[in-house]
Amino acid sequence: MRKIALLLLILSFSAFCQEVKTEGIVQYERTTFWANIMSRLTYLSAEERDRIKLTWGSSDEGWKQKMTLAFTENQSLYQQGEDNAEQGWSGRKETFFLTKNFASEHSTDYIDLLGKSYIVDDTLHAPTWKILNQIKEVAGYICMKAVTVDTVKNQTITAWFAQDIPVQAGPERFFGLPGLILELDVNDGDVTIIASKVEFKKLTNEFNLKKMKGKKISDAEYNKIIADFIKESIKGERNPFWGLRY
């Protein structure tokens, strides 16, 4: 604990010595390593394994997607980047907008899930983070390590956050650390989301979304849909992540 406190003090002093910037856009690269994921899904049938290999191949380079995060001290919006037609895969761009209002402690996510459109509307439920005494550089910023567990998907989540950017936003559905999350690792490298660029600028209409349709549900209902589908997929020896975000 004393080491963690010292690291936080050093990073806080670094942030104090610089102009504090709390508004801008982060560009992330999200990479999914299907070879790793398939090795974990020990219940898959031989037919399902062949299907995964045929679709994604056996390359260790992973399938890459561009993601963006608009952020201020009070709100954030995470969504797909403009160009995700990489590695020969250019399927329909699904609805995926994750919005958070930290001032009102409210989130509204617009998500296509298992062939249906949902509006996940609820109060903010931050993960339970454990901050560790490890640091590394991400996108030019010194970041501290924090870990949590996604109990719905049974995944270990590692985050690297920059105290020099004192906002609690982050990619995917993760947030709530004393600094912007610039890197996420899901299950020891099955999926990585790494910031490639942080651009500070005054945001104007970045948070203005067009009206979208979908069934309105709570966080608990959203998690139950995922948990039930994973359970059914395991029983049927199928890969649940054909239809779910890993």
C-alpha positions as CSV (number, residue, x, y, z in Angstrom):
1,M,0.0,0.0,0.0
2,R,2.9,2.4,0.8
3,K,4.4,1.8,-2.7
4,I,1.1,2.4,-4.3
5,A,0.6,5.6,-2.4
6,L,4.1,6.8,-3.4
7,L,3.4,6.0,-7.1
8,L,0.2,7.9,-6.9
9,L,2.0,10.9,-5.3
10,I,4.6,10.9,-8.0
11,L,2.0,10.8,-10.8
12,S,-0.1,13.4,-9.1
13,F,2.9,15.7,-8.9
14,S,3.6,15.1,-12.6
15,A,0.1,16.0,-13.5
16,F,0.3,19.2,-11.3
17,C,3.5,20.3,-13.1
18,Q,1.7,20.1,-16.5
19,E,-1.4,21.9,-17.8
20,V,-4.3,19.6,-16.8
21,K,-6.4,18.7,-19.8
22,T,-9.6,16.9,-19.4
23,E,-11.4,17.1,-22.8
24,G,-10.7,15.4,-26.1
25,I,-10.7,12.3,-28.3
26,V,-8.8,9.0,-27.8
27,Q,-8.1,6.7,-30.8
28,Y,-7.9,3.0,-29.8
29,E,-7.0,-0.2,-31.7
30,R,-9.0,-3.2,-30.5
31,T,-7.4,-6.5,-31.4
32,T,-9.1,-9.9,-30.9
33,F,-6.9,-13.0,-30.9
34,W,-9.2,-15.8,-31.8
35,A,-6.5,-18.5,-31.6
36,N,-6.1,-17.6,-27.9
37,I,-9.9,-17.5,-27.3
38,M,-10.5,-20.8,-29.0
39,S,-7.9,-22.5,-26.8
40,R,-9.9,-21.4,-23.7
41,L,-13.2,-22.7,-25.0
42,T,-12.5,-26.3,-24.3
43,Y,-16.1,-27.3,-24.6
44,L,-16.3,-26.5,-28.4
45,S,-17.2,-29.3,-30.8
46,A,-14.7,-30.2,-33.6
47,E,-17.2,-28.7,-36.1
48,E,-17.3,-25.4,-34.2
49,R,-13.5,-25.3,-34.0
50,D,-13.2,-25.8,-37.7
51,R,-15.7,-23.0,-38.3
52,I,-13.6,-20.6,-36.2
53,K,-10.4,-21.5,-38.1
54,L,-12.2,-21.1,-41.4
55,T,-13.6,-17.6,-40.5
56,W,-10.6,-16.1,-38.6
57,G,-7.7,-18.2,-39.7
58,S,-4.9,-19.2,-37.4
59,S,-2.9,-16.0,-37.6
60,D,-1.6,-14.6,-34.3
61,E,-1.9,-11.0,-35.7
62,G,-5.5,-10.9,-34.5
63,W,-8.5,-9.1,-35.9
64,K,-8.3,-5.3,-35.5
65,Q,-10.9,-2.7,-35.1
66,K,-10.6,1.1,-34.7
67,M,-12.5,2.6,-31.7
68,T,-12.9,6.1,-30.4
69,L,-13.6,7.7,-27.1
70,A,-14.8,11.3,-26.7
71,F,-14.4,12.5,-23.1
72,T,-14.7,15.4,-20.8
73,E,-14.7,15.5,-17.0
74,N,-18.5,15.0,-17.0
75,Q,-19.2,12.6,-19.8
76,S,-17.9,10.1,-22.4
77,L,-18.9,8.4,-25.6
78,Y,-17.3,5.2,-26.9
79,Q,-18.0,4.0,-30.4
80,Q,-16.6,2.2,-33.4
81,G,-14.1,4.1,-35.6
82,E,-15.0,5.2,-39.2
83,D,-13.0,2.5,-41.0
84,N,-13.1,-1.1,-39.7
85,A,-12.8,-2.9,-43.0
86,E,-9.5,-4.6,-42.1
87,Q,-8.1,-8.0,-42.8
88,G,-10.7,-8.7,-45.5
89,W,-13.7,-8.4,-43.0
90,S,-16.2,-5.6,-43.7
91,G,-19.5,-6.8,-42.4
92,R,-22.4,-4.6,-41.4
93,K,-21.6,-1.9,-38.9
94,E,-23.7,-2.7,-35.9
95,T,-25.1,-0.2,-33.4
96,F,-22.5,0.3,-30.6
97,F,-22.6,3.6,-28.7
98,L,-21.7,3.6,-25.0
99,T,-22.5,6.9,-23.2
100,K,-21.8,7.9,-19.6
101,N,-22.7,11.0,-17.7
102,F,-20.5,11.1,-14.6
103,A,-22.1,14.3,-13.3
104,S,-25.6,12.6,-13.1
105,E,-24.1,9.1,-12.5
106,H,-26.1,7.7,-15.4
107,S,-25.3,5.6,-18.5
108,T,-27.1,4.9,-21.7
109,D,-25.7,2.3,-24.1
110,Y,-27.1,1.6,-27.6
111,I,-26.1,-1.9,-28.5
112,D,-27.0,-4.6,-31.1
113,L,-26.9,-7.9,-29.3
114,L,-27.8,-11.3,-30.6
115,G,-29.8,-9.9,-33.5
116,K,-31.8,-7.4,-31.4
117,S,-31.3,-3.7,-30.6
118,Y,-31.2,-2.6,-27.0
119,I,-31.0,0.6,-25.1
120,V,-29.3,-0.2,-21.8
121,D,-30.3,2.6,-19.5
122,D,-29.2,2.6,-15.8
123,T,-27.3,4.4,-13.1
124,L,-23.5,4.0,-13.3
125,H,-22.1,0.8,-11.8
126,A,-18.3,1.1,-11.7
127,P,-16.2,-2.1,-11.6
128,T,-14.4,-2.9,-8.3
129,W,-10.8,-2.1,-9.2
130,K,-7.6,-3.1,-7.4
131,I,-4.8,-0.6,-8.1
132,L,-1.3,-2.2,-8.3
133,N,2.2,-0.8,-7.9
134,Q,3.1,-1.2,-11.6
135,I,3.6,1.5,-14.2
136,K,4.3,1.6,-18.0
137,E,4.0,4.0,-20.9
138,V,0.9,4.0,-23.1
139,A,0.5,6.5,-26.0
140,G,3.1,8.8,-24.4
141,Y,1.6,8.7,-20.9
142,I,2.8,7.0,-17.7
143,C,0.0,4.7,-16.6
144,M,-0.7,2.7,-13.5
145,K,-2.1,-0.8,-13.5
146,A,-5.5,-1.8,-12.1
147,V,-7.3,-5.1,-12.3
148,T,-10.9,-6.3,-11.9
149,V,-13.1,-9.3,-12.9
150,D,-16.0,-9.4,-15.3
151,T,-18.1,-11.9,-13.4
152,V,-20.7,-12.2,-16.2
153,K,-18.2,-13.4,-18.8
154,N,-15.7,-14.8,-16.2
155,Q,-12.9,-12.7,-17.6
156,T,-9.9,-11.0,-15.9
157,I,-9.6,-7.4,-16.9
158,T,-6.4,-5.4,-16.7
159,A,-6.5,-1.6,-17.2
160,W,-3.7,1.0,-17.5
161,F,-4.8,4.5,-16.6
162,A,-3.1,7.9,-16.8
163,Q,-3.4,10.1,-13.8
164,D,-2.1,13.0,-15.9
165,I,-5.6,12.9,-17.6
166,P,-7.8,13.1,-14.5
167,V,-11.1,11.8,-15.9
168,Q,-12.7,8.5,-15.0
169,A,-13.7,7.5,-18.6
170,G,-12.4,4.4,-20.4
171,P,-13.1,2.1,-23.4
172,E,-15.8,-0.6,-23.6
173,R,-17.9,-0.6,-20.4
174,F,-15.0,0.0,-18.1
175,F,-14.4,3.2,-16.1
176,G,-14.1,4.5,-12.6
177,L,-10.4,4.9,-12.1
178,P,-8.5,8.1,-11.0
179,G,-7.4,8.7,-14.6
180,L,-8.3,8.0,-18.2
181,I,-8.0,4.3,-19.2
182,L,-5.6,4.1,-22.1
183,E,-5.2,0.3,-22.3
184,L,-7.4,-2.7,-21.5
185,D,-6.4,-6.3,-21.6
186,V,-9.1,-9.0,-21.5
187,N,-8.1,-12.5,-20.2
188,D,-4.3,-12.1,-20.5
189,G,-4.2,-11.0,-24.1
190,D,-7.4,-12.6,-25.7
191,V,-8.4,-9.0,-26.5
192,T,-6.4,-5.8,-26.2
193,I,-7.7,-2.2,-26.5
194,I,-4.7,0.1,-26.8
195,A,-4.7,3.9,-27.3
196,S,-2.7,5.0,-30.3
197,K,-3.4,8.7,-30.0
198,V,-4.8,11.2,-27.5
199,E,-6.0,14.5,-28.9
200,F,-7.0,17.3,-26.6
201,K,-9.6,19.7,-28.0
202,K,-12.8,21.5,-27.2
203,L,-15.7,19.1,-28.0
204,T,-18.8,20.6,-29.6
205,N,-21.3,18.2,-31.1
206,E,-19.4,14.9,-30.5
207,F,-21.9,13.8,-27.9
208,N,-25.0,14.5,-30.1
209,L,-26.4,11.1,-31.3
210,K,-29.3,10.6,-33.6
211,K,-32.4,9.0,-32.1
212,M,-32.1,5.2,-32.1
213,K,-34.7,2.6,-31.5
214,G,-34.3,-0.4,-29.2
215,K,-35.8,-2.3,-26.3
216,K,-35.0,-0.4,-23.1
217,I,-33.4,-2.6,-20.4
218,S,-31.4,-2.3,-17.2
219,D,-27.8,-3.3,-16.6
220,A,-29.0,-6.4,-14.7
221,E,-31.3,-7.4,-17.6
222,Y,-28.4,-6.9,-20.1
223,N,-26.1,-9.1,-18.0
224,K,-28.7,-11.8,-17.7
225,I,-29.1,-12.0,-21.5
226,I,-25.4,-12.5,-21.8
227,A,-25.1,-15.0,-19.0
228,D,-28.0,-17.1,-20.3
229,F,-26.6,-17.1,-23.8
230,I,-23.2,-18.2,-22.7
231,K,-24.8,-21.0,-20.6
232,E,-26.8,-22.2,-23.6
233,S,-23.8,-22.0,-25.9
234,I,-21.6,-24.1,-23.5
235,K,-24.4,-26.7,-23.3
236,G,-24.6,-26.8,-27.1
237,E,-20.8,-26.9,-27.5
238,R,-21.0,-23.6,-29.5
239,N,-18.8,-20.5,-29.5
240,P,-20.9,-17.8,-27.7
241,F,-18.8,-15.0,-29.0
242,W,-20.2,-15.3,-32.6
243,G,-23.0,-13.1,-31.2
244,L,-21.4,-11.5,-28.2
245,R,-18.6,-9.0,-27.8
246,Y,-15.7,-10.8,-26.1
